Amino acid sequence: MFTVEVWGAQAPDTLVTFAAASGRSIVLRHGPPDNTVFAEVDIPPGALAPRDGGGLVSLSIRPLPGIYGLSLESEAALT
């Protein structure tokens, strides 16, 4: 059995707005003092389609307390 040891501040909630056609790579880090990478989320170009027909999409990323997981939310549709 391997035990995961976690200390330091939890990664914060993040809201990112970007052009859907360009895609985005988002890196979430734990807070100080360690600032280690918690998660890396890659959204390929065109993966999210704006519902209003515009070019921008917003993506909310929330770490789930107590587990190594994320909640992703967006008004945009997956394509």
C-alpha angles and dihedrals in degrees: 000000000000119000120210110222114206128184137154130049122329118250109266127244111267134203117194127185117193144151108281092217093058102048123210143234113216124192119197117199134192113249126259140331096037102022091192120167112267099179143348117211119193118195111190119221110277095012091120123046118203111238093216093054092246125126101247129083131185125215124192116205120192125178112227111237117241097015137062096253142111136218114216119195131176139158087221121095122243113244 
